[in-house]
Amino acid sequence: MSSNNLHIAVIGSGGSAMAAALKATEGGARVTLIERGTIGGTCVNIGCVPSKIMIRAAHIAQLRRESPFDKGLSTHTLKVNRSTLLEQQQARIEELRESKYQSILRENSAITVINGEARFIDDETLSVSLCDGGEQTVHFDRAFIGTGARPAQPPIPGLAETPYLTSTSALELNDIPKSLLIIGASVVALELAQAFARLGSDVTVLARSRVLSQDEPAIGEAIATVFDREGINVLEHTEASEVRYDGQHFILKTNAGTLKAEQLLVATGRTPNTENLDLKTIGVQTERGAITINDRMQTSNSRVYAAGDCTNQPKFVYVAAAGGSRAAINMTGGDAHLDLSAMPEVIFTDPQVATVGLSEADAKTGGYVTESRTLGLENVPRALVNFDTQGFIKILAESGSGRLLGVQVVAGEAGELIQAAVMAIRAGMTVNELADELFPYLTMVEGLKLCAQTFTKDVKQLSCCAG
């Protein structure tokens, strides 16, 4: 079938779905995009954009409250007007939704948008329950699923009967709570814990095991140390056995005692939005609700593709968008694959956490013989002149060849420097080659070069910008 005659149904309108729809029209296909809720999906509406705005505002609040230069710079009493901050946040969301999603869809004549909830009748037909009432049938040649995920609800007795916060509702709060309990100690939980604390909440984090348990222990330890210094209470190896709400406070029974706070945020992961699609009808395999796909974004039904948080892919919007575009190429006759071997990850705490490639545990599981070096930021000139040396850079390399396998960074600008490590790993560089590269002086990314140099020399004996 010529791609000019191809009709593709795209379910969803977030990062993966928009990428799939736009790339499919570039390939000559006609697209029907079906969205049951707000155009734009999680990232722009209730995820990446609002959370990073709040985190940035909290960072500014912290600097106005305390900075390394307070002896020489005057300070003033901080006042947080959350309702005004929220207006600013929501205005930017609406601006981006319009410019990056709605206007693009309106102006693309090859895309038809239907507002409703889709389910599969067979592997060439969808039934759509329209938001304004009624049903519409959509016939397709190929289908793409990009329905995303929602905050998970852990099975804690009493939780479902309380008005607890999710990451979505927490970002929409009009007031900063005086006290906040957070169940969870991974990315979303930690980012919001620090943001709320810096904006004035008394925050306690409950970690089932330890902080950032999926990462190397040193990373979690570094963030826990920062949280302790900022007055954020972290209770590791702590679980809630019961939750109740008395109309003013949440009361949690835990193995660390009874805890009480004005608000409760539950951030324990996300659940794929796939249960209403009738995927069994068309033989699409799932695991715990997540659609199983291969590196071509194809499901177990060869006519149906998927990407993003509703699948078994890593839960990052840039992975979702990359998957969506590659799925569209494949649906229109191409052969595109998604290589996640050098995938960057960033956690927007302060300091930030950024990683790429293998950890020590990953390398051991994969049978690699490795060596590593960890460089404290007190050895990085940019960190010294910033008077902010909390954190480290770690490089993992293959023994013998010196080939870069992984990089972990805890630093104020970790998210900005990690892409250099991504490119180095993609290029198959060795630590010696990285150490010989030119890096601009007085940048944080120069820390990668310095860490690479520690494989062969003592960087404490180098002059400031020694090559």
Secondary structure as UniProt FT lines:
FT   HELIX           3..5
FT   STRAND          7..11
FT   HELIX           15..26
FT   TURN            27..28
FT   STRAND          30..35
FT   TURN            39..40
FT   HELIX           41..46
FT   HELIX           48..65
FT   TURN            68..72
FT   HELIX           82..97
FT   HELIX           98..102
FT   HELIX           103..107
FT   TURN            109..110
FT   STRAND          111..122
FT   TURN            123..124
FT   STRAND          125..130
FT   TURN            131..132
FT   STRAND          135..139
FT   STRAND          142..145
FT   STRAND          149..151
FT   TURN            157..158
FT   HELIX           159..161
FT   HELIX           167..170
FT   TURN            171..172
FT   STRAND          179..183
FT   HELIX           187..198
FT   TURN            199..200
FT   STRAND          202..206
FT   TURN            211..214
FT   HELIX           217..229
FT   TURN            230..231
FT   STRAND          233..235
FT   TURN            236..237
FT   STRAND          240..245
FT   STRAND          250..254
FT   TURN            255..256
FT   STRAND          257..261
FT   STRAND          263..266
FT   STRAND          270..272
FT   TURN            275..276
FT   HELIX           279..282
FT   STRAND          286..287
FT   TURN            288..289
FT   STRAND          290..291
FT   TURN            295..296
FT   TURN            302..303
FT   STRAND          304..306
FT   TURN            309..310
FT   HELIX           317..331
FT   TURN            332..333
FT   TURN            341..342
FT   STRAND          345..347
FT   STRAND          352..357
FT   HELIX           360..365
FT   TURN            366..367
FT   STRAND          370..376
FT   HELIX           377..379
FT   HELIX           381..385
FT   TURN            386..387
FT   STRAND          392..398
FT   TURN            399..401
FT   STRAND          403..411
FT   TURN            412..413
FT   HELIX           414..426
FT   TURN            427..428
FT   HELIX           431..436
FT   TURN            441..442
FT   TURN            444..445
FT   HELIX           446..453
FT   TURN            454..456
FT   HELIX           459..461
FT   TURN            464..465
//
